[in-house]
Amino acid sequence: MSLDSLKALVPILLVPLTLALGMGAAIQGEWLPPLSQGLLETLPWLMGVLAGVLALIYGRTRTLIAVILVLAVYLGSMFQIRPMAMTPETDLMPALGYALMTLLVPLAFMANALWTERHHLMVDLLLRLGVFGIVAGMALLIAAGHPEGMARVVLTTHWPAVHWDGYKMPQLAFWSLLVSLGVMGFCLMRHPGPQGIGQWIALAGIGWMLPQLFHPYAVPLFTTTLLLILAIAVVHESFQMAFRDDLTGLPGRRALNERLQRLGRRYAIAMTDVDHFKKFNDTYGHDLGDQVLRVVAAQLRRVGGGGRAYRYGGEEFTIVFPGRTAAQCVTHLEAVRKAIETYQIAIRDTRTRPDNHRDGKTQRGRGKVSTVSVTISMGVAERTADYPDPEQVIKAADQALYSAKAGGRNQVCVAPDPRLALPTITDASNPLR
């Protein structure tokens, strides 16, 4: 897992994980005041409707299925398995129902997370419901017709050496939960996102909640919390889609506009442009051009001095430095410029590259690899009496950027104070053309 992926994962994980751990601690520590049974039974459905409607509105099929699975677990455990388990009759069905639910729900969560959202919303939703419904129905039919045989499969501890007796879950169900969480967690580390995190926490929460089946309010309250987390995941992902650039992962133009409204009285803004980007695209193609933008964005993200990079549009980027002067930013901008200048980007030959991913992986590193590098030009300006608002500071930084381009590219140019001298251009190596 890369450092950038970890940095992206932590802030997304913080709120839902805090909610889940907080509610779990409150339930275990019995910190909550007495709640009426009617309220306890109503809250999950209200939160489920909210999460489901949000997922439907924003076209998040995987989250909608996760909401349905959480509600199905709540419905099955509270109104089917628990009442049957409290009856004095000796019956295998409550234990079988619990074992099947704890076995199949994690697998359904994992399959749902791996199943990409490619079809029309309703087609995708019906396909998922159909597949999961058929599997669940077949399992229930087999359990009803052959309860003893099913019990030997799902209730038996087949490998005592790898079973934790302290966890109140059958062995197969326990390993189903662990494997599903592991697979979903691996995918999440590779592609962090609010929707994936919400589903992972929902499954982990179910794994914690089900052994608390006979707690007076653990299941309804924790179900409500998990559904709230899924609703937050939908809103968070929709927010990211609106405010984050999908190609580079940087905050986009809308996020920049929001940030500009909350700057103080002292700040600097740098405008950045990839040199000869159109010529680069025409020569090497748009795929490599996209790779260049991602490389530049990754380097800009590491800028020091408290700067925050945004994608302005096309091959242009903006860096905002709160509480800094233009002169204080130059050192940090120069460091980024040099890092980009020396970064070697491999050119993949699509004509000789194998179609099979495994073959391509085995051939990686063999033979001579062609590389290219790009350079950037940067202009930076600060808030002054002549540039009193962010829009004018951006215009001044743009003018400084034009000066850097006119001066030979691959350099940082500081916008002049109109009352003082001409622009100052930092020394730079010969631009790459």
C-alpha positions in Angstrom: 0.0 0.0 0.0 1.5 3.3 -1.0 1.8 6.3 1.3 -0.6 8.3 -0.9 -3.3 5.6 -0.6 -2.8 5.5 3.1 -3.2 9.3 3.3 -6.4 9.0 1.3 -7.7 6.2 3.4 -7.3 7.6 6.9 -9.6 10.7 6.6 -12.3 8.7 4.9 -12.1 6.0 7.6 -12.0 8.4 10.6 -15.7 9.3 10.9 -17.4 5.9 10.2 -14.9 4.0 12.4 -15.4 6.5 15.2 -19.2 6.1 15.0 -18.9 2.3 15.0 -16.4 2.1 17.9 -18.3 4.8 19.9 -21.6 2.9 19.6 -20.0 -0.4 20.3 -18.4 1.0 23.5 -21.6 2.6 24.6 -23.5 -0.7 24.2 -20.8 -2.7 25.9 -20.4 -0.2 28.7 -24.2 0.3 29.1 -23.8 4.0 28.9 -27.0 4.6 27.1 -30.3 5.6 28.9 -33.3 3.3 28.8 -35.0 3.3 25.4 -38.5 2.2 24.6 -39.0 -1.0 22.6 -41.0 0.9 20.0 -38.2 3.3 19.3 -35.6 0.6 19.2 -37.6 -1.3 16.6 -38.3 1.8 14.5 -34.9 3.4 14.3 -33.3 0.8 12.0 -36.1 1.1 9.5 -36.0 4.8 9.4 -32.3 4.9 8.9 -32.6 2.1 6.4 -35.1 4.1 4.3 -32.8 7.1 4.5 -29.7 5.2 3.4 -31.6 3.3 0.7 -33.1 6.5 -0.8 -29.7 8.2 -0.8 -28.1 5.2 -2.5 -30.9 5.0 -5.1 -30.8 8.8 -5.8 -27.0 8.7 -6.4 -27.0 5.4 -8.2 -24.9 3.5 -5.7 -26.1 -0.1 -6.3 -23.5 -1.7 -4.1 -24.4 0.5 -1.1 -28.1 -0.1 -1.7 -27.5 -3.9 -1.6 -25.4 -3.4 1.6 -28.3 -1.6 3.1 -30.7 -4.4 2.2 -28.3 -7.0 3.6 -28.0 -5.1 6.9 -31.8 -4.8 7.2 -32.1 -8.5 6.3 -29.7 -9.4 9.1 -31.7 -7.2 11.5 -35.0 -8.7 10.4 -33.8 -12.3 10.5 -32.0 -12.1 13.9 -34.6 -10.0 15.8 -37.9 -11.4 14.5 -37.0 -15.0 13.4 -33.9 -16.5 15.0 -34.1 -14.9 18.5 -37.8 -15.7 19.1 -37.3 -19.3 17.9 -34.2 -19.7 20.1 -36.2 -18.6 23.1 -38.8 -21.3 22.7 -38.4 -24.4 25.0 -38.6 -26.8 22.1 -35.5 -28.5 21.0 -35.2 -27.4 17.3 -32.2 -27.2 15.0 -33.7 -24.4 12.9 -32.7 -21.4 15.1 -29.1 -22.6 15.2 -29.1 -23.5 11.5 -30.6 -20.1 10.7 -28.0 -18.3 12.7 -25.2 -20.4 11.1 -26.5 -19.9 7.5 -26.9 -16.1 8.1 -23.4 -15.7 9.5 -22.0 -17.8 6.7 -23.8 -16.3 3.7 -24.0 -12.6 4.6 -20.2 -12.1 4.6 -19.9 -13.9 1.3 -22.7 -11.7 -0.1 -21.0 -8.6 1.1 -17.7 -9.7 -0.5 -19.4 -10.6 -3.8 -21.3 -7.3 -3.8 -18.1 -5.3 -3.2 -16.3 -7.1 -6.1 -19.2 -6.9 -8.5 -18.6 -3.7 -10.5 -21.5 -1.3 -11.2 -21.7 -1.5 -15.0 -25.3 -2.0 -15.9 -28.3 0.3 -15.7 -29.2 0.9 -12.0 -32.4 -1.2 -11.9 -30.9 -4.0 -14.1 -27.8 -4.1 -11.8 -30.0 -4.1 -8.7 -32.3 -6.9 -9.9 -29.3 -9.0 -11.0 -27.7 -8.7 -7.6 -31.0 -9.4 -5.7 -31.7 -12.3 -8.0 -28.3 -14.0 -7.5 -28.2 -13.5 -3.8 -31.9 -14.4 -3.4 -31.4 -17.7 -5.3 -28.4 -18.6 -3.2 -30.2 -17.8 0.1 -33.3 -19.6 -1.1 -31.5 -22.8 -2.0 -29.6 -22.8 1.3 -32.9 -22.5 3.2 -34.6 -25.2 1.1 -31.7 -27.6 1.8 -31.8 -26.7 5.5 -35.5 -27.3 5.7 -35.4 -30.6 3.9 -32.2 -32.0 5.4 -31.6 -30.2 8.7 -29.3 -32.8 10.2 -27.1 -33.0 7.2 -26.9 -29.2 6.9 -26.1 -29.0 10.7 -23.2 -31.4 10.2 -21.7 -29.0 7.6 -22.3 -25.6 9.0 -22.4 -26.2 12.8 -19.5 -28.6 13.2 -16.0 -27.4 14.2 -14.1 -29.2 11.4 -10.6 -27.9 12.4 -10.4 -27.3 16.2 -6.8 -26.0 15.9 -7.9 -23.0 13.9 -11.1 -22.1 15.8 -11.7 -19.5 18.5 -14.2 -20.9 21.0 -14.6 -17.5 22.6 -16.2 -16.1 19.5 -19.9 -17.1 19.4 -20.0 -18.1 15.8 -19.7 -21.5 14.0 -16.3 -22.2 12.5 -17.3 -21.9 8.8 -19.1 -18.7 9.5 -16.2 -17.3 11.4 -13.8 -18.0 8.5 -16.3 -16.7 6.0 -16.3 -13.4 7.9 -12.5 -13.3 8.1 -11.9 -14.1 4.4 -14.6 -11.6 3.3 -13.1 -8.8 5.4 -9.6 -9.7 4.2 -10.6 -9.6 0.5 -12.6 -6.4 0.9 -9.8 -4.8 2.9 -7.2 -5.6 0.3 -9.4 -4.1 -2.4 -10.0 -1.1 -0.2 -6.3 -0.5 0.3 -5.7 -0.5 -3.4 -8.7 1.7 -4.2 -9.8 3.6 -1.1 -13.2 5.2 -1.2 -16.1 6.1 1.1 -18.4 3.5 -0.4 -15.9 0.6 0.1 -15.1 1.7 3.6 -18.8 2.0 4.5 -19.4 -1.6 3.3 -16.3 -2.9 5.1 -17.3 -1.3 8.4 -20.9 -2.6 7.9 -19.7 -6.2 7.6 -17.2 -5.9 10.5 -20.1 -4.4 12.5 -22.3 -7.3 11.7 -19.6 -9.7 12.8 -19.5 -7.9 16.1 -23.2 -7.5 16.5 -24.5 -11.0 15.8 -22.8 -12.7 18.8 -24.7 -10.0 20.9 -28.0 -11.4 19.7 -29.6 -11.7 23.1 -28.4 -8.2 24.4 -31.6 -6.1 25.0 -30.7 -3.3 22.5 -27.4 -4.2 20.8 -28.8 -5.4 17.5 -31.3 -2.6 16.8 -28.9 0.2 17.9 -25.9 -1.1 16.1 -28.0 -1.8 13.0 -29.0 1.8 13.1 -25.4 2.9 13.4 -24.3 0.7 10.5 -27.1 2.1 8.3 -26.1 5.6 9.2 -22.5 4.8 8.2 -23.7 3.6 4.8 -25.8 6.8 4.4 -22.7 8.9 5.2 -20.6 6.9 2.7 -23.1 7.8 -0.1 -23.0 11.5 0.8 -19.2 11.5 1.2 -18.6 9.8 -2.1 -21.0 12.2 -3.9 -19.1 15.1 -2.3 -15.8 13.6 -3.5 -17.2 13.2 -7.0 -18.2 16.9 -7.0 -15.1 18.3 -5.4 -12.3 15.9 -6.4 -10.7 15.5 -9.8 -11.1 11.8 -10.9 -7.9 11.6 -13.0 -5.4 13.1 -10.7 -7.1 12.6 -7.3 -6.5 16.2 -6.4 -9.3 18.5 -5.3 -10.9 20.1 -8.3 -12.0 23.6 -9.4 -15.1 23.6 -7.2 -13.0 22.7 -4.1 -10.6 25.5 -5.0 -13.4 28.0 -5.3 -14.7 26.9 -1.9 -11.2 27.3 -0.4 -10.7 30.7 -1.9 -13.7 32.0 0.1 -12.1 31.1 3.4 -8.6 32.5 3.0 -7.3 35.0 5.6 -5.6 38.3 5.0 -2.2 36.7 4.2 -1.7 34.1 1.5 0.0 33.3 -1.8 -1.3 31.4 -4.8 0.8 29.6 -7.5 -0.4 28.8 -10.9 1.3 25.8 -12.6 1.3 24.6 -16.2 2.9 21.6 -17.9 5.2 22.8 -20.6 4.4 21.8 -24.2 1.7 19.5 -23.0 -0.3 19.6 -26.3 2.8 18.7 -28.3 3.4 15.9 -25.8 -0.1 14.6 -26.2 0.1 14.7 -30.0 3.4 12.8 -30.0 2.8 10.1 -27.4 -1.0 9.9 -27.1 -3.6 10.8 -24.5 -3.0 7.8 -22.3 0.6 8.8 -21.6 -0.6 12.4 -21.3 -3.0 11.3 -18.6 -0.1 9.5 -16.9 1.9 12.7 -17.0 -0.9 14.6 -15.3 -1.0 12.0 -12.6 2.7 12.2 -12.1 2.7 16.0 -11.9 -0.3 15.9 -9.5 1.5 13.4 -7.3 4.5 15.6 -7.0 2.4 18.8 -6.4 0.6 17.0 -3.7 3.9 16.7 -1.8 4.6 20.5 -1.9 5.9 21.9 1.4 5.2 25.2 3.1 1.6 24.3 4.0 0.6 24.4 0.3 -2.4 22.5 -1.1 -2.6 21.6 -4.7 -5.8 21.7 -6.9 -6.4 20.8 -10.5 -7.5 24.1 -12.1 -8.3 22.6 -15.5 -6.5 20.8 -18.4 -2.8 20.8 -17.7 -3.1 23.7 -15.2 -2.8 23.3 -11.4 -3.2 25.8 -8.6 -1.3 25.7 -5.2 -2.7 27.7 -2.3 -0.3 28.7 0.5 -2.3 30.1 3.5 -0.3 32.5 5.7 2.7 32.7 3.3 4.2 35.4 1.1 5.2 34.7 -2.5 8.9 34.9 -1.5 8.4 32.2 1.2 6.8 29.9 -1.4 9.6 30.0 -4.0 11.8 27.4 -2.2 9.0 24.9 -2.0 7.9 25.5 -5.6 11.4 25.1 -6.8 11.7 21.7 -5.0 8.6 20.5 -6.7 9.7 21.8 -10.1 13.1 20.0 -9.8 11.4 16.8 -8.7 9.1 16.8 -11.8 12.0 17.7 -14.1 14.1 14.7 -13.0 11.2 12.2 -12.9 11.5 9.6 -15.7 8.2 8.4 -17.1 8.3 5.0 -18.9 6.8 4.7 -22.3 4.9 1.5 -22.8 4.9 0.2 -26.4 1.3 -0.8 -26.9 2.2 -2.6 -30.2 4.5 -5.2 -28.5 2.8 -5.3 -25.1 1.1 -8.7 -24.5 -2.7 -8.8 -24.2 -2.5 -11.1 -21.3 -1.7 -9.3 -18.0 0.3 -12.2 -16.6 2.5 -12.3 -19.7 3.0 -8.6 -19.5 4.0 -8.9 -15.8 6.6 -11.6 -16.5 8.2 -9.5 -19.3 8.3 -6.4 -17.2 11.9 -5.1 -16.8 13.2 -7.0 -19.8 14.8 -5.1 -22.7 15.4 -1.4 -23.1 12.7 0.8 -21.7 12.2 4.2 -23.2 11.5 7.1 -20.8 10.5 10.7 -21.1 10.4 13.6 -18.7 8.3 16.8 -18.6 8.8 20.2 -17.0 6.5 22.7 -15.5 6.4 26.5 -15.4 5.1 28.3 -12.3 3.9 31.7 -11.4 3.3 32.8 -7.8 1.6 35.9 -6.4 0.6 37.0 -2.9 -2.3 39.2 -1.6 -1.3 42.8 -1.5 -3.1 46.2 -1.7 -3.0 45.9 -5.4 -4.2 42.3 -5.4 -6.8 42.4 -2.6 -8.9 39.3 -3.4 -8.2 35.8 -4.6 -9.4 36.4 -8.1 -6.9 39.2 -8.6 -4.1 37.2 -7.0 -4.8 34.3 -9.4 -4.6 36.8 -12.3 -1.3 38.1 -11.0 0.0 34.5 -10.7 -1.2 33.8 -14.2 0.8 36.8 -15.5 3.8 35.5 -13.7 3.3 32.1 -15.3 3.2 33.8 -18.7 6.5 35.5 -17.8 8.0 32.1 -16.9 6.8 30.7 -20.2 8.2 33.6 -22.1 11.5 33.4 -20.2 12.2 29.8 -21.5 9.8 27.6 -19.4 10.8 25.2 -16.6 11.1 27.9 -14.0 9.3 29.8 -11.2 8.4 33.4 -11.7 7.2 35.7 -8.8 4.6 38.3 -9.7 6.0 41.8 -9.3 4.7 44.4 -6.9 3.4 47.0 -9.4 5.0 49.7 -7.2 8.5 48.2 -7.3 10.5 46.1 -9.7 10.1 43.8 -12.7 9.3 40.1 -12.3 12.0 37.9 -10.6 12.7 34.7 -12.4 14.5 32.0 -10.5 17.5 30.2 -12.2 16.6 26.9 -13.9 18.1 24.5 -16.2 17.5 24.4 -19.9 13.8 23.5 -20.6 13.0 20.1 -22.0 11.3 20.6 -25.4 
